[in-house]
């Protein structure tokens, strides 16, 4: 636990990632991830109100099927 008693989970074990975490995890820029996530047919986005979260496993699977971004 950290000073604020917040549990820290390694990024590769998280179910969902913030845009910044997804960017760090994948090496893809935050702007590009936001554009990808804003499409209606995006398979890896989870909206919590106005907050955009990235579902890690579907994001990984999506990227595995791509040649370029």
N, CA, C and O atoms as a Maestro MAE file, in Angstrom:
{
 s_m_m2io_version
 :::
 2.0.0
}

f_m_ct {
 s_m_title
 :::
 protein
 m_atom[276] {
  # First column is atom index #
  i_m_mmod_type
  r_m_x_coord
  r_m_y_coord
  r_m_z_coord
  i_m_residue_number
  s_m_chain_name
  s_m_pdb_residue_name
  s_m_pdb_atom_name
  i_m_atomic_number
  :::
  1 25 0.832 -1.191 0.000 1 A "UNK " " N  " 7
  2 3 0.000 0.000 0.000 1 A "UNK " " CA " 6
  3 2 0.872 1.248 0.000 1 A "UNK " " C  " 6
  4 15 2.004 1.232 0.484 1 A "UNK " " O  " 8
  5 25 0.338 2.309 -0.539 2 A "UNK " " N  " 7
  6 3 1.052 3.577 -0.577 2 A "UNK " " CA " 6
  7 2 0.714 4.392 0.669 2 A "UNK " " C  " 6
  8 15 -0.005 3.937 1.559 2 A "UNK " " O  " 8
  9 25 1.247 5.590 0.704 3 A "UNK " " N  " 7
  10 3 0.993 6.471 1.846 3 A "UNK " " CA " 6
  11 2 -0.488 6.773 2.026 3 A "UNK " " C  " 6
  12 15 -0.944 6.961 3.154 3 A "UNK " " O  " 8
  13 25 -1.242 6.822 0.941 4 A "UNK " " N  " 7
  14 3 -2.667 7.136 1.002 4 A "UNK " " CA " 6
  15 2 -3.514 5.887 1.233 4 A "UNK " " C  " 6
  16 15 -4.737 5.941 1.097 4 A "UNK " " O  " 8
  17 25 -2.886 4.769 1.580 5 A "UNK " " N  " 7
  18 3 -3.564 3.491 1.775 5 A "UNK " " CA " 6
  19 2 -4.294 3.028 0.517 5 A "UNK " " C  " 6
  20 15 -5.330 2.367 0.592 5 A "UNK " " O  " 8
  21 25 -3.747 3.379 -0.619 6 A "UNK " " N  " 7
  22 3 -4.304 2.957 -1.896 6 A "UNK " " CA " 6
  23 2 -3.521 1.745 -2.383 6 A "UNK " " C  " 6
  24 15 -2.291 1.767 -2.425 6 A "UNK " " O  " 8
  25 25 -4.232 0.703 -2.745 7 A "UNK " " N  " 7
  26 3 -3.580 -0.508 -3.230 7 A "UNK " " CA " 6
  27 2 -3.081 -0.279 -4.644 7 A "UNK " " C  " 6
  28 15 -3.834 0.173 -5.507 7 A "UNK " " O  " 8
  29 25 -1.813 -0.589 -4.887 8 A "UNK " " N  " 7
  30 3 -1.249 -0.449 -6.223 8 A "UNK " " CA " 6
  31 2 -1.179 -1.823 -6.874 8 A "UNK " " C  " 6
  32 15 -0.595 -2.759 -6.327 8 A "UNK " " O  " 8
  33 25 -1.781 -1.927 -8.042 9 A "UNK " " N  " 7
  34 3 -1.808 -3.171 -8.800 9 A "UNK " " CA " 6
  35 2 -0.914 -2.982 -10.013 9 A "UNK " " C  " 6
  36 15 -1.014 -1.964 -10.697 9 A "UNK " " O  " 8
  37 25 -0.035 -3.952 -10.296 10 A "UNK " " N  " 7
  38 3 0.809 -3.819 -11.490 10 A "UNK " " CA " 6
  39 2 -0.049 -3.662 -12.742 10 A "UNK " " C  " 6
  40 15 -1.109 -4.277 -12.860 10 A "UNK " " O  " 8
  41 25 0.414 -2.843 -13.665 11 A "UNK " " N  " 7
  42 3 -0.351 -2.510 -14.863 11 A "UNK " " CA " 6
  43 2 -0.744 -3.751 -15.660 11 A "UNK " " C  " 6
  44 15 -1.825 -3.785 -16.248 11 A "UNK " " O  " 8
  45 25 0.110 -4.765 -15.691 12 A "UNK " " N  " 7
  46 3 -0.177 -5.972 -16.468 12 A "UNK " " CA " 6
  47 2 -1.193 -6.885 -15.790 12 A "UNK " " C  " 6
  48 15 -1.589 -7.896 -16.369 12 A "UNK " " O  " 8
  49 25 -1.619 -6.552 -14.585 13 A "UNK " " N  " 7
  50 3 -2.638 -7.321 -13.886 13 A "UNK " " CA " 6
  51 2 -3.975 -6.584 -13.786 13 A "UNK " " C  " 6
  52 15 -4.964 -7.165 -13.339 13 A "UNK " " O  " 8
  53 25 -4.017 -5.337 -14.187 14 A "UNK " " N  " 7
  54 3 -5.241 -4.552 -14.101 14 A "UNK " " CA " 6
  55 2 -6.248 -5.005 -15.149 14 A "UNK " " C  " 6
  56 15 -5.875 -5.430 -16.242 14 A "UNK " " O  " 8
  57 25 -7.508 -4.910 -14.809 15 A "UNK " " N  " 7
  58 3 -8.582 -5.228 -15.745 15 A "UNK " " CA " 6
  59 2 -8.788 -4.087 -16.722 15 A "UNK " " C  " 6
  60 15 -8.956 -4.311 -17.920 15 A "UNK " " O  " 8
  61 25 -8.777 -2.860 -16.212 16 A "UNK " " N  " 7
  62 3 -8.933 -1.679 -17.052 16 A "UNK " " CA " 6
  63 2 -7.763 -0.737 -16.826 16 A "UNK " " C  " 6
  64 15 -7.146 -0.721 -15.761 16 A "UNK " " O  " 8
  65 25 -7.477 0.043 -17.853 17 A "UNK " " N  " 7
  66 3 -6.370 0.994 -17.802 17 A "UNK " " CA " 6
  67 2 -6.876 2.391 -18.149 17 A "UNK " " C  " 6
  68 15 -7.818 2.549 -18.925 17 A "UNK " " O  " 8
  69 25 -6.250 3.379 -17.573 18 A "UNK " " N  " 7
  70 3 -6.519 4.749 -18.007 18 A "UNK " " CA " 6
  71 2 -5.861 4.933 -19.373 18 A "UNK " " C  " 6
  72 15 -5.078 4.088 -19.807 18 A "UNK " " O  " 8
  73 25 -6.174 6.020 -20.036 19 A "UNK " " N  " 7
  74 3 -5.550 6.314 -21.326 19 A "UNK " " CA " 6
  75 2 -4.030 6.401 -21.153 19 A "UNK " " C  " 6
  76 15 -3.280 5.866 -21.970 19 A "UNK " " O  " 8
  77 25 -3.581 7.067 -20.101 20 A "UNK " " N  " 7
  78 3 -2.142 7.213 -19.854 20 A "UNK " " CA " 6
  79 2 -1.490 5.853 -19.617 20 A "UNK " " C  " 6
  80 15 -0.405 5.587 -20.134 20 A "UNK " " O  " 8
  81 25 -2.143 4.996 -18.842 21 A "UNK " " N  " 7
  82 3 -1.602 3.660 -18.586 21 A "UNK " " CA " 6
  83 2 -1.562 2.825 -19.862 21 A "UNK " " C  " 6
  84 15 -0.579 2.132 -20.125 21 A "UNK " " O  " 8
  85 25 -2.631 2.892 -20.655 22 A "UNK " " N  " 7
  86 3 -2.680 2.146 -21.915 22 A "UNK " " CA " 6
  87 2 -1.585 2.618 -22.861 22 A "UNK " " C  " 6
  88 15 -1.001 1.815 -23.589 22 A "UNK " " O  " 8
  89 25 -1.308 3.903 -22.853 23 A "UNK " " N  " 7
  90 3 -0.250 4.459 -23.681 23 A "UNK " " CA " 6
  91 2 1.116 3.945 -23.234 23 A "UNK " " C  " 6
  92 15 1.923 3.515 -24.058 23 A "UNK " " O  " 8
  93 25 1.370 3.992 -21.940 24 A "UNK " " N  " 7
  94 3 2.643 3.506 -21.404 24 A "UNK " " CA " 6
  95 2 2.798 2.007 -21.648 24 A "UNK " " C  " 6
  96 15 3.890 1.535 -21.964 24 A "UNK " " O  " 8
  97 25 1.727 1.278 -21.504 25 A "UNK " " N  " 7
  98 3 1.720 -0.181 -21.656 25 A "UNK " " CA " 6
  99 2 1.981 -0.595 -23.103 25 A "UNK " " C  " 6
  100 15 2.697 -1.563 -23.357 25 A "UNK " " O  " 8
  101 25 1.395 0.143 -24.050 26 A "UNK " " N  " 7
  102 3 1.457 -0.264 -25.457 26 A "UNK " " CA " 6
  103 2 2.492 0.479 -26.283 26 A "UNK " " C  " 6
  104 15 2.902 -0.004 -27.338 26 A "UNK " " O  " 8
  105 25 2.919 1.643 -25.823 27 A "UNK " " N  " 7
  106 3 3.828 2.458 -26.606 27 A "UNK " " CA " 6
  107 2 3.112 3.280 -27.667 27 A "UNK " " C  " 6
  108 15 3.760 3.893 -28.516 27 A "UNK " " O  " 8
  109 25 1.790 3.300 -27.630 28 A "UNK " " N  " 7
  110 3 0.979 4.088 -28.559 28 A "UNK " " CA " 6
  111 2 0.625 5.394 -27.865 28 A "UNK " " C  " 6
  112 15 0.341 5.399 -26.667 28 A "UNK " " O  " 8
  113 25 0.636 6.487 -28.591 29 A "UNK " " N  " 7
  114 3 0.348 7.796 -28.002 29 A "UNK " " CA " 6
  115 2 -1.059 7.910 -27.452 29 A "UNK " " C  " 6
  116 15 -1.978 7.240 -27.923 29 A "UNK " " O  " 8
  117 25 -1.222 8.751 -26.465 30 A "UNK " " N  " 7
  118 3 -2.522 8.944 -25.825 30 A "UNK " " CA " 6
  119 2 -3.562 9.480 -26.804 30 A "UNK " " C  " 6
  120 15 -4.723 9.073 -26.759 30 A "UNK " " O  " 8
  121 25 -3.157 10.386 -27.684 31 A "UNK " " N  " 7
  122 3 -4.101 10.950 -28.657 31 A "UNK " " CA " 6
  123 2 -4.617 9.855 -29.585 31 A "UNK " " C  " 6
  124 15 -5.811 9.801 -29.880 31 A "UNK " " O  " 8
  125 25 -3.726 8.985 -30.044 32 A "UNK " " N  " 7
  126 3 -4.124 7.901 -30.938 32 A "UNK " " CA " 6
  127 2 -5.075 6.939 -30.219 32 A "UNK " " C  " 6
  128 15 -6.069 6.507 -30.803 32 A "UNK " " O  " 8
  129 25 -4.788 6.602 -28.977 33 A "UNK " " N  " 7
  130 3 -5.664 5.704 -28.216 33 A "UNK " " CA " 6
  131 2 -7.031 6.349 -28.024 33 A "UNK " " C  " 6
  132 15 -8.052 5.673 -28.143 33 A "UNK " " O  " 8
  133 25 -7.066 7.647 -27.728 34 A "UNK " " N  " 7
  134 3 -8.350 8.344 -27.577 34 A "UNK " " CA " 6
  135 2 -9.154 8.288 -28.865 34 A "UNK " " C  " 6
  136 15 -10.366 8.072 -28.835 34 A "UNK " " O  " 8
  137 25 -8.482 8.482 -30.003 35 A "UNK " " N  " 7
  138 3 -9.175 8.402 -31.294 35 A "UNK " " CA " 6
  139 2 -9.720 7.001 -31.533 35 A "UNK " " C  " 6
  140 15 -10.860 6.844 -31.970 35 A "UNK " " O  " 8
  141 25 -8.923 5.993 -31.252 36 A "UNK " " N  " 7
  142 3 -9.357 4.609 -31.437 36 A "UNK " " CA " 6
  143 2 -10.553 4.303 -30.531 36 A "UNK " " C  " 6
  144 15 -11.509 3.654 -30.956 36 A "UNK " " O  " 8
  145 25 -10.495 4.771 -29.283 37 A "UNK " " N  " 7
  146 3 -11.539 4.490 -28.304 37 A "UNK " " CA " 6
  147 2 -12.825 5.253 -28.584 37 A "UNK " " C  " 6
  148 15 -13.891 4.846 -28.120 37 A "UNK " " O  " 8
  149 25 -12.749 6.337 -29.324 38 A "UNK " " N  " 7
  150 3 -13.939 7.154 -29.574 38 A "UNK " " CA " 6
  151 2 -14.836 6.583 -30.669 38 A "UNK " " C  " 6
  152 15 -15.964 7.045 -30.843 38 A "UNK " " O  " 8
  153 25 -14.353 5.585 -31.411 39 A "UNK " " N  " 7
  154 3 -15.189 4.968 -32.444 39 A "UNK " " CA " 6
  155 2 -16.304 4.155 -31.795 39 A "UNK " " C  " 6
  156 15 -16.102 3.531 -30.753 39 A "UNK " " O  " 8
  157 25 -17.474 4.167 -32.414 40 A "UNK " " N  " 7
  158 3 -18.624 3.446 -31.854 40 A "UNK " " CA " 6
  159 2 -18.405 1.940 -31.770 40 A "UNK " " C  " 6
  160 15 -18.936 1.288 -30.871 40 A "UNK " " O  " 8
  161 25 -17.634 1.384 -32.694 41 A "UNK " " N  " 7
  162 3 -17.428 -0.063 -32.730 41 A "UNK " " CA " 6
  163 2 -16.176 -0.517 -31.982 41 A "UNK " " C  " 6
  164 15 -15.721 -1.646 -32.166 41 A "UNK " " O  " 8
  165 25 -15.619 0.347 -31.145 42 A "UNK " " N  " 7
  166 3 -14.386 0.016 -30.427 42 A "UNK " " CA " 6
  167 2 -14.628 -1.138 -29.448 42 A "UNK " " C  " 6
  168 15 -15.480 -1.026 -28.567 42 A "UNK " " O  " 8
  169 25 -13.885 -2.250 -29.592 43 A "UNK " " N  " 7
  170 3 -14.122 -3.429 -28.758 43 A "UNK " " CA " 6
  171 2 -13.459 -3.398 -27.384 43 A "UNK " " C  " 6
  172 15 -13.697 -4.285 -26.565 43 A "UNK " " O  " 8
  173 25 -12.631 -2.390 -27.123 44 A "UNK " " N  " 7
  174 3 -11.872 -2.409 -25.867 44 A "UNK " " CA " 6
  175 2 -12.136 -1.222 -24.947 44 A "UNK " " C  " 6
  176 15 -11.439 -1.053 -23.947 44 A "UNK " " O  " 8
  177 25 -13.128 -0.400 -25.268 45 A "UNK " " N  " 7
  178 3 -13.387 0.782 -24.457 45 A "UNK " " CA " 6
  179 2 -14.516 0.513 -23.454 45 A "UNK " " C  " 6
  180 15 -15.465 -0.215 -23.743 45 A "UNK " " O  " 8
  181 25 -14.388 1.113 -22.285 46 A "UNK " " N  " 7
  182 3 -15.427 1.067 -21.254 46 A "UNK " " CA " 6
  183 2 -15.619 2.489 -20.765 46 A "UNK " " C  " 6
  184 15 -14.702 3.086 -20.201 46 A "UNK " " O  " 8
  185 25 -16.807 3.032 -20.979 47 A "UNK " " N  " 7
  186 3 -17.107 4.386 -20.523 47 A "UNK " " CA " 6
  187 2 -17.750 4.310 -19.145 47 A "UNK " " C  " 6
  188 15 -18.735 3.600 -18.946 47 A "UNK " " O  " 8
  189 25 -17.188 5.043 -18.206 48 A "UNK " " N  " 7
  190 3 -17.745 5.181 -16.864 48 A "UNK " " CA " 6
  191 2 -18.082 6.655 -16.724 48 A "UNK " " C  " 6
  192 15 -17.238 7.467 -16.344 48 A "UNK " " O  " 8
  193 25 -19.334 6.991 -17.037 49 A "UNK " " N  " 7
  194 3 -19.716 8.394 -17.128 49 A "UNK " " CA " 6
  195 2 -18.967 9.008 -18.298 49 A "UNK " " C  " 6
  196 15 -19.100 8.552 -19.434 49 A "UNK " " O  " 8
  197 25 -18.181 10.038 -18.025 50 A "UNK " " N  " 7
  198 3 -17.378 10.675 -19.066 50 A "UNK " " CA " 6
  199 2 -15.956 10.144 -19.090 50 A "UNK " " C  " 6
  200 15 -15.157 10.556 -19.931 50 A "UNK " " O  " 8
  201 25 -15.629 9.239 -18.184 51 A "UNK " " N  " 7
  202 3 -14.272 8.693 -18.094 51 A "UNK " " CA " 6
  203 2 -14.116 7.508 -19.042 51 A "UNK " " C  " 6
  204 15 -14.934 6.588 -19.052 51 A "UNK " " O  " 8
  205 25 -13.065 7.548 -19.824 52 A "UNK " " N  " 7
  206 3 -12.777 6.492 -20.781 52 A "UNK " " CA " 6
  207 2 -11.741 5.537 -20.185 52 A "UNK " " C  " 6
  208 15 -10.627 5.945 -19.856 52 A "UNK " " O  " 8
  209 25 -12.114 4.277 -20.051 53 A "UNK " " N  " 7
  210 3 -11.177 3.258 -19.581 53 A "UNK " " CA " 6
  211 2 -10.951 2.255 -20.695 53 A "UNK " " C  " 6
  212 15 -11.826 2.034 -21.533 53 A "UNK " " O  " 8
  213 25 -9.778 1.652 -20.702 54 A "UNK " " N  " 7
  214 3 -9.402 0.680 -21.713 54 A "UNK " " CA " 6
  215 2 -9.375 -0.700 -21.079 54 A "UNK " " C  " 6
  216 15 -8.663 -0.928 -20.101 54 A "UNK " " O  " 8
  217 25 -10.157 -1.624 -21.640 55 A "UNK " " N  " 7
  218 3 -10.155 -3.006 -21.160 55 A "UNK " " CA " 6
  219 2 -8.867 -3.656 -21.665 55 A "UNK " " C  " 6
  220 15 -8.682 -3.841 -22.868 55 A "UNK " " O  " 8
  221 25 -7.980 -3.998 -20.728 56 A "UNK " " N  " 7
  222 3 -6.627 -4.423 -21.072 56 A "UNK " " CA " 6
  223 2 -6.572 -5.639 -21.995 56 A "UNK " " C  " 6
  224 15 -5.919 -5.580 -23.036 56 A "UNK " " O  " 8
  225 25 -7.225 -6.715 -21.650 57 A "UNK " " N  " 7
  226 3 -7.138 -7.937 -22.465 57 A "UNK " " CA " 6
  227 2 -7.715 -7.734 -23.870 57 A "UNK " " C  " 6
  228 15 -7.057 -8.092 -24.847 57 A "UNK " " O  " 8
  229 25 -8.932 -7.167 -24.005 58 A "UNK " " N  " 7
  230 3 -9.420 -6.904 -25.361 58 A "UNK " " CA " 6
  231 2 -8.528 -5.932 -26.139 58 A "UNK " " C  " 6
  232 15 -8.411 -6.040 -27.360 58 A "UNK " " O  " 8
  233 25 -7.903 -4.990 -25.440 59 A "UNK " " N  " 7
  234 3 -6.973 -4.055 -26.075 59 A "UNK " " CA " 6
  235 2 -5.771 -4.814 -26.629 59 A "UNK " " C  " 6
  236 15 -5.363 -4.590 -27.768 59 A "UNK " " O  " 8
  237 25 -5.210 -5.705 -25.827 60 A "UNK " " N  " 7
  238 3 -4.085 -6.530 -26.280 60 A "UNK " " CA " 6
  239 2 -4.479 -7.368 -27.493 60 A "UNK " " C  " 6
  240 15 -3.736 -7.439 -28.471 60 A "UNK " " O  " 8
  241 25 -5.651 -8.002 -27.425 61 A "UNK " " N  " 7
  242 3 -6.118 -8.850 -28.533 61 A "UNK " " CA " 6
  243 2 -6.335 -8.021 -29.794 61 A "UNK " " C  " 6
  244 15 -6.007 -8.457 -30.897 61 A "UNK " " O  " 8
  245 25 -6.884 -6.834 -29.624 62 A "UNK " " N  " 7
  246 3 -7.111 -5.938 -30.754 62 A "UNK " " CA " 6
  247 2 -5.769 -5.585 -31.422 62 A "UNK " " C  " 6
  248 15 -5.644 -5.631 -32.646 62 A "UNK " " O  " 8
  249 25 -4.787 -5.237 -30.608 63 A "UNK " " N  " 7
  250 3 -3.494 -4.843 -31.157 63 A "UNK " " CA " 6
  251 2 -2.789 -6.015 -31.846 63 A "UNK " " C  " 6
  252 15 -2.095 -5.818 -32.843 63 A "UNK " " O  " 8
  253 25 -2.960 -7.211 -31.329 64 A "UNK " " N  " 7
  254 3 -2.334 -8.384 -31.929 64 A "UNK " " CA " 6
  255 2 -2.808 -8.606 -33.362 64 A "UNK " " C  " 6
  256 15 -2.066 -9.151 -34.179 64 A "UNK " " O  " 8
  257 25 -4.020 -8.195 -33.674 65 A "UNK " " N  " 7
  258 3 -4.585 -8.394 -35.005 65 A "UNK " " CA " 6
  259 2 -4.260 -7.280 -35.987 65 A "UNK " " C  " 6
  260 15 -4.662 -7.356 -37.148 65 A "UNK " " O  " 8
  261 25 -3.548 -6.253 -35.554 66 A "UNK " " N  " 7
  262 3 -3.250 -5.111 -36.413 66 A "UNK " " CA " 6
  263 2 -1.856 -5.194 -37.028 66 A "UNK " " C  " 6
  264 15 -0.928 -5.758 -36.448 66 A "UNK " " O  " 8
  265 25 -1.740 -4.618 -38.213 67 A "UNK " " N  " 7
  266 3 -0.437 -4.483 -38.867 67 A "UNK " " CA " 6
  267 2 0.138 -3.101 -38.588 67 A "UNK " " C  " 6
  268 15 1.345 -2.947 -38.403 67 A "UNK " " O  " 8
  269 25 -0.740 -2.093 -38.559 68 A "UNK " " N  " 7
  270 3 -0.312 -0.737 -38.262 68 A "UNK " " CA " 6
  271 2 -1.428 -0.008 -37.527 68 A "UNK " " C  " 6
  272 15 -2.592 -0.406 -37.572 68 A "UNK " " O  " 8
  273 25 -1.045 1.064 -36.851 69 A "UNK " " N  " 7
  274 3 -2.011 1.853 -36.087 69 A "UNK " " CA " 6
  275 2 -2.041 3.257 -36.642 69 A "UNK " " C  " 6
  276 15 -2.789 4.101 -36.148 69 A "UNK " " O  " 8
  :::
 }
 m_bond[275] {
  # First column is bond index #
  i_m_from
  i_m_to
  i_m_order
  :::
  1 1 2 1
  2 2 3 1
  3 3 4 2
  4 3 5 1
  5 5 6 1
  6 6 7 1
  7 7 8 2
  8 7 9 1
  9 9 10 1
  10 10 11 1
  11 11 12 2
  12 11 13 1
  13 13 14 1
  14 14 15 1
  15 15 16 2
  16 15 17 1
  17 17 18 1
  18 18 19 1
  19 19 20 2
  20 19 21 1
  21 21 22 1
  22 22 23 1
  23 23 24 2
  24 23 25 1
  25 25 26 1
  26 26 27 1
  27 27 28 2
  28 27 29 1
  29 29 30 1
  30 30 31 1
  31 31 32 2
  32 31 33 1
  33 33 34 1
  34 34 35 1
  35 35 36 2
  36 35 37 1
  37 37 38 1
  38 38 39 1
  39 39 40 2
  40 39 41 1
  41 41 42 1
  42 42 43 1
  43 43 44 2
  44 43 45 1
  45 45 46 1
  46 46 47 1
  47 47 48 2
  48 47 49 1
  49 49 50 1
  50 50 51 1
  51 51 52 2
  52 51 53 1
  53 53 54 1
  54 54 55 1
  55 55 56 2
  56 55 57 1
  57 57 58 1
  58 58 59 1
  59 59 60 2
  60 59 61 1
  61 61 62 1
  62 62 63 1
  63 63 64 2
  64 63 65 1
  65 65 66 1
  66 66 67 1
  67 67 68 2
  68 67 69 1
  69 69 70 1
  70 70 71 1
  71 71 72 2
  72 71 73 1
  73 73 74 1
  74 74 75 1
  75 75 76 2
  76 75 77 1
  77 77 78 1
  78 78 79 1
  79 79 80 2
  80 79 81 1
  81 81 82 1
  82 82 83 1
  83 83 84 2
  84 83 85 1
  85 85 86 1
  86 86 87 1
  87 87 88 2
  88 87 89 1
  89 89 90 1
  90 90 91 1
  91 91 92 2
  92 91 93 1
  93 93 94 1
  94 94 95 1
  95 95 96 2
  96 95 97 1
  97 97 98 1
  98 98 99 1
  99 99 100 2
  100 99 101 1
  101 101 102 1
  102 102 103 1
  103 103 104 2
  104 103 105 1
  105 105 106 1
  106 106 107 1
  107 107 108 2
  108 107 109 1
  109 109 110 1
  110 110 111 1
  111 111 112 2
  112 111 113 1
  113 113 114 1
  114 114 115 1
  115 115 116 2
  116 115 117 1
  117 117 118 1
  118 118 119 1
  119 119 120 2
  120 119 121 1
  121 121 122 1
  122 122 123 1
  123 123 124 2
  124 123 125 1
  125 125 126 1
  126 126 127 1
  127 127 128 2
  128 127 129 1
  129 129 130 1
  130 130 131 1
  131 131 132 2
  132 131 133 1
  133 133 134 1
  134 134 135 1
  135 135 136 2
  136 135 137 1
  137 137 138 1
  138 138 139 1
  139 139 140 2
  140 139 141 1
  141 141 142 1
  142 142 143 1
  143 143 144 2
  144 143 145 1
  145 145 146 1
  146 146 147 1
  147 147 148 2
  148 147 149 1
  149 149 150 1
  150 150 151 1
  151 151 152 2
  152 151 153 1
  153 153 154 1
  154 154 155 1
  155 155 156 2
  156 155 157 1
  157 157 158 1
  158 158 159 1
  159 159 160 2
  160 159 161 1
  161 161 162 1
  162 162 163 1
  163 163 164 2
  164 163 165 1
  165 165 166 1
  166 166 167 1
  167 167 168 2
  168 167 169 1
  169 169 170 1
  170 170 171 1
  171 171 172 2
  172 171 173 1
  173 173 174 1
  174 174 175 1
  175 175 176 2
  176 175 177 1
  177 177 178 1
  178 178 179 1
  179 179 180 2
  180 179 181 1
  181 181 182 1
  182 182 183 1
  183 183 184 2
  184 183 185 1
  185 185 186 1
  186 186 187 1
  187 187 188 2
  188 187 189 1
  189 189 190 1
  190 190 191 1
  191 191 192 2
  192 191 193 1
  193 193 194 1
  194 194 195 1
  195 195 196 2
  196 195 197 1
  197 197 198 1
  198 198 199 1
  199 199 200 2
  200 199 201 1
  201 201 202 1
  202 202 203 1
  203 203 204 2
  204 203 205 1
  205 205 206 1
  206 206 207 1
  207 207 208 2
  208 207 209 1
  209 209 210 1
  210 210 211 1
  211 211 212 2
  212 211 213 1
  213 213 214 1
  214 214 215 1
  215 215 216 2
  216 215 217 1
  217 217 218 1
  218 218 219 1
  219 219 220 2
  220 219 221 1
  221 221 222 1
  222 222 223 1
  223 223 224 2
  224 223 225 1
  225 225 226 1
  226 226 227 1
  227 227 228 2
  228 227 229 1
  229 229 230 1
  230 230 231 1
  231 231 232 2
  232 231 233 1
  233 233 234 1
  234 234 235 1
  235 235 236 2
  236 235 237 1
  237 237 238 1
  238 238 239 1
  239 239 240 2
  240 239 241 1
  241 241 242 1
  242 242 243 1
  243 243 244 2
  244 243 245 1
  245 245 246 1
  246 246 247 1
  247 247 248 2
  248 247 249 1
  249 249 250 1
  250 250 251 1
  251 251 252 2
  252 251 253 1
  253 253 254 1
  254 254 255 1
  255 255 256 2
  256 255 257 1
  257 257 258 1
  258 258 259 1
  259 259 260 2
  260 259 261 1
  261 261 262 1
  262 262 263 1
  263 263 264 2
  264 263 265 1
  265 265 266 1
  266 266 267 1
  267 267 268 2
  268 267 269 1
  269 269 270 1
  270 270 271 1
  271 271 272 2
  272 271 273 1
  273 273 274 1
  274 274 275 1
  275 275 276 2
  :::
 }
}
